[in-house]
Amino acid sequence: MRKGPPEPAGERIPNLAPMVDIIMVLLIFFLLGASLSLVKEGILQTELDERSGPGEGAAVEINPTIRIALEDSGDGSGCNIYVMDEPLRGNTFEHLRRFMQERRQAGADPQNAVVIGGQTTVRWKYIVKAMDAAVRAGFQNVQFAVSSASSEAGG
């Protein structure tokens, strides 16, 4: 038998040893199950084009926007086609399709933006023909500019 007064129930301290054991087992379980492949931080080694260094060559644009401008020929029976501010040889939509196809075969990304703009006097059928030429050449990101001044169209 126990001698002395009984301990009050509110002041009893539970034994924490089993709880610490369980926490340690869980900690070991999760550490062994985790992937500890640590990634070292550092500098990513890349090989850039020599022309893209500071002070040399023109700025490199990763995905250049292809700009197509249409200029009214004056009588509404046709239009002049400009690609990247240069007049298109042949000045027909078939020549535009061939030019765009050559760009794709030379490595242009089909997600490159193709922006088609025309003067406000250019008929919509010519803008649609330019869009069709770009889509048939394999470009998927065809956009329309609201309007294009004659100075932007190469004139």
C-alpha positions as a Markdown table, in Angstrom:
| # | Residue | x | y | z |
|---|---|---|---|---|
| 1 | Met | 0.0 | 0.0 | 0.0 |
| 2 | Arg | 1.0 | 3.5 | -0.5 |
| 3 | Lys | 1.7 | 5.8 | 2.3 |
| 4 | Gly | 0.9 | 9.4 | 2.2 |
| 5 | Pro | -1.9 | 11.5 | 0.8 |
| 6 | Pro | -3.2 | 10.7 | -2.7 |
| 7 | Glu | -2.1 | 13.0 | -5.5 |
| 8 | Pro | -4.8 | 15.3 | -6.9 |
| 9 | Ala | -5.9 | 14.3 | -10.4 |
| 10 | Gly | -5.3 | 17.7 | -11.9 |
| 11 | Glu | -1.6 | 17.8 | -11.1 |
| 12 | Arg | -0.6 | 14.5 | -12.7 |
| 13 | Ile | 2.0 | 14.8 | -15.5 |
| 14 | Pro | 1.6 | 12.1 | -18.2 |
| 15 | Asn | 4.6 | 10.1 | -19.3 |
| 16 | Leu | 5.8 | 11.7 | -22.7 |
| 17 | Ala | 8.4 | 9.0 | -23.6 |
| 18 | Pro | 6.0 | 6.9 | -25.8 |
| 19 | Met | 4.8 | 10.0 | -27.6 |
| 20 | Val | 8.5 | 11.0 | -28.4 |
| 21 | Asp | 9.2 | 7.5 | -29.6 |
| 22 | Ile | 6.3 | 7.6 | -32.0 |
| 23 | Ile | 7.3 | 11.1 | -33.3 |
| 24 | Met | 10.9 | 9.8 | -33.9 |
| 25 | Val | 9.6 | 6.8 | -35.8 |
| 26 | Leu | 7.4 | 9.0 | -38.0 |
| 27 | Leu | 10.3 | 11.4 | -38.6 |
| 28 | Ile | 12.6 | 8.6 | -39.7 |
| 29 | Phe | 9.8 | 7.1 | -41.9 |
| 30 | Phe | 9.2 | 10.4 | -43.7 |
| 31 | Leu | 13.0 | 11.2 | -44.1 |
| 32 | Leu | 13.6 | 7.8 | -45.7 |
| 33 | Gly | 10.7 | 8.2 | -48.0 |
| 34 | Ala | 11.6 | 11.7 | -49.2 |
| 35 | Ser | 13.8 | 12.3 | -52.2 |
| 36 | Leu | 16.9 | 14.2 | -51.1 |
| 37 | Ser | 18.3 | 15.0 | -54.5 |
| 38 | Leu | 19.5 | 18.5 | -53.7 |
| 39 | Val | 20.0 | 20.9 | -56.6 |
| 40 | Lys | 23.0 | 23.1 | -56.5 |
| 41 | Glu | 22.4 | 26.7 | -57.3 |
| 42 | Gly | 24.8 | 28.3 | -59.7 |
| 43 | Ile | 25.2 | 29.7 | -63.1 |
| 44 | Leu | 23.6 | 28.1 | -66.1 |
| 45 | Gln | 26.2 | 27.5 | -68.7 |
| 46 | Thr | 24.9 | 28.4 | -72.2 |
| 47 | Glu | 26.4 | 28.9 | -75.6 |
| 48 | Leu | 25.2 | 32.1 | -77.1 |
| 49 | Asp | 25.7 | 33.4 | -80.6 |
| 50 | Glu | 28.9 | 35.6 | -80.7 |
| 51 | Arg | 26.9 | 38.4 | -82.3 |
| 52 | Ser | 24.6 | 38.7 | -79.3 |
| 53 | Gly | 27.3 | 40.0 | -77.0 |
| 54 | Pro | 27.3 | 43.6 | -75.6 |
| 55 | Gly | 28.0 | 46.2 | -78.3 |
| 56 | Glu | 28.2 | 43.8 | -81.2 |
| 57 | Gly | 25.5 | 43.2 | -83.8 |
| 58 | Ala | 21.8 | 43.9 | -83.6 |
| 59 | Ala | 19.6 | 42.9 | -80.8 |
| 60 | Val | 18.4 | 39.3 | -81.2 |
| 61 | Glu | 14.6 | 38.7 | -81.1 |
| 62 | Ile | 13.7 | 35.1 | -80.2 |
| 63 | Asn | 10.3 | 35.0 | -81.9 |
| 64 | Pro | 10.2 | 37.9 | -84.3 |
| 65 | Thr | 6.8 | 39.2 | -85.4 |
| 66 | Ile | 6.2 | 38.9 | -89.1 |
| 67 | Arg | 4.5 | 42.1 | -90.2 |
| 68 | Ile | 2.4 | 42.1 | -93.4 |
| 69 | Ala | 1.1 | 45.5 | -94.6 |
| 70 | Leu | -1.4 | 46.1 | -97.3 |
| 71 | Glu | -1.5 | 49.4 | -99.2 |
| 72 | Asp | -4.4 | 50.4 | -101.4 |
| 73 | Ser | -3.4 | 50.6 | -105.1 |
| 74 | Gly | -5.7 | 53.6 | -105.6 |
| 75 | Asp | -8.6 | 52.2 | -107.6 |
| 76 | Gly | -9.7 | 49.5 | -105.2 |
| 77 | Ser | -9.0 | 46.7 | -107.7 |
| 78 | Gly | -5.9 | 45.5 | -105.8 |
| 79 | Cys | -3.4 | 46.3 | -103.2 |
| 80 | Asn | 0.4 | 46.5 | -102.7 |
| 81 | Ile | 1.8 | 43.9 | -100.3 |
| 82 | Tyr | 4.7 | 44.7 | -97.9 |
| 83 | Val | 6.4 | 42.1 | -95.7 |
| 84 | Met | 8.6 | 43.5 | -92.9 |
| 85 | Asp | 8.4 | 46.9 | -94.5 |
| 86 | Glu | 9.8 | 45.7 | -97.8 |
| 87 | Pro | 7.7 | 45.3 | -101.0 |
| 88 | Leu | 6.9 | 41.7 | -101.8 |
| 89 | Arg | 8.3 | 40.5 | -105.2 |
| 90 | Gly | 5.4 | 39.5 | -107.4 |
| 91 | Asn | 2.9 | 41.4 | -105.3 |
| 92 | Thr | 0.3 | 38.6 | -105.3 |
| 93 | Phe | -1.1 | 36.6 | -102.5 |
| 94 | Glu | 0.3 | 33.4 | -104.0 |
| 95 | His | 3.8 | 35.0 | -103.8 |
| 96 | Leu | 3.0 | 35.9 | -100.2 |
| 97 | Arg | 2.0 | 32.3 | -99.4 |
| 98 | Arg | 5.3 | 31.0 | -101.0 |
| 99 | Phe | 7.3 | 33.6 | -99.1 |
| 100 | Met | 5.7 | 32.6 | -95.8 |
| 101 | Gln | 6.2 | 28.9 | -96.6 |
| 102 | Glu | 9.9 | 29.6 | -97.3 |
| 103 | Arg | 10.1 | 31.3 | -93.9 |
| 104 | Arg | 8.6 | 28.2 | -92.3 |
| 105 | Gln | 11.0 | 25.8 | -94.1 |
| 106 | Ala | 13.9 | 28.0 | -93.0 |
| 107 | Gly | 12.9 | 27.3 | -89.3 |
| 108 | Ala | 10.3 | 30.0 | -88.4 |
| 109 | Asp | 8.2 | 28.8 | -85.5 |
| 110 | Pro | 4.5 | 28.3 | -86.5 |
| 111 | Gln | 3.6 | 30.1 | -83.2 |
| 112 | Asn | 5.4 | 33.3 | -84.4 |
| 113 | Ala | 3.0 | 36.2 | -84.5 |
| 114 | Val | 1.9 | 37.2 | -88.0 |
| 115 | Val | 0.4 | 40.7 | -87.9 |
| 116 | Ile | -1.6 | 41.8 | -90.9 |
| 117 | Gly | -2.4 | 45.5 | -91.2 |
| 118 | Gly | -3.9 | 47.5 | -94.0 |
| 119 | Gln | -4.8 | 51.0 | -94.8 |
| 120 | Thr | -8.4 | 51.9 | -94.0 |
| 121 | Thr | -9.1 | 52.0 | -97.8 |
| 122 | Val | -8.0 | 48.4 | -98.4 |
| 123 | Arg | -10.8 | 46.1 | -99.1 |
| 124 | Trp | -11.4 | 43.3 | -96.5 |
| 125 | Lys | -11.2 | 40.6 | -99.1 |
| 126 | Tyr | -7.5 | 41.4 | -99.5 |
| 127 | Ile | -6.9 | 41.2 | -95.7 |
| 128 | Val | -8.7 | 37.9 | -95.6 |
| 129 | Lys | -6.5 | 36.6 | -98.6 |
| 130 | Ala | -3.4 | 37.6 | -96.7 |
| 131 | Met | -4.7 | 35.8 | -93.6 |
| 132 | Asp | -5.4 | 32.7 | -95.8 |
| 133 | Ala | -1.9 | 32.8 | -97.2 |
| 134 | Ala | -0.3 | 32.9 | -93.7 |
| 135 | Val | -2.5 | 30.0 | -92.5 |
| 136 | Arg | -1.8 | 27.9 | -95.5 |
| 137 | Ala | 1.9 | 28.5 | -95.0 |
| 138 | Gly | 1.5 | 26.9 | -91.6 |
| 139 | Phe | 1.4 | 29.8 | -89.2 |
| 140 | Gln | -1.1 | 29.5 | -86.4 |
| 141 | Asn | -0.9 | 32.9 | -84.6 |
| 142 | Val | -2.4 | 35.3 | -87.1 |
| 143 | Gln | -3.4 | 38.7 | -85.8 |
| 144 | Phe | -4.9 | 41.8 | -87.3 |
| 145 | Ala | -3.8 | 45.4 | -86.8 |
| 146 | Val | -6.5 | 47.9 | -86.6 |
| 147 | Ser | -5.1 | 50.2 | -89.2 |
| 148 | Ser | -1.8 | 50.9 | -90.9 |
| 149 | Ala | -0.7 | 54.3 | -92.2 |
| 150 | Ser | 0.9 | 54.5 | -95.6 |
| 151 | Ser | 4.3 | 55.4 | -94.0 |
| 152 | Glu | 4.2 | 52.0 | -92.2 |
| 153 | Ala | 3.2 | 50.2 | -95.4 |
| 154 | Gly | 6.5 | 51.2 | -97.1 |
| 155 | Gly | 5.1 | 54.1 | -99.0 |
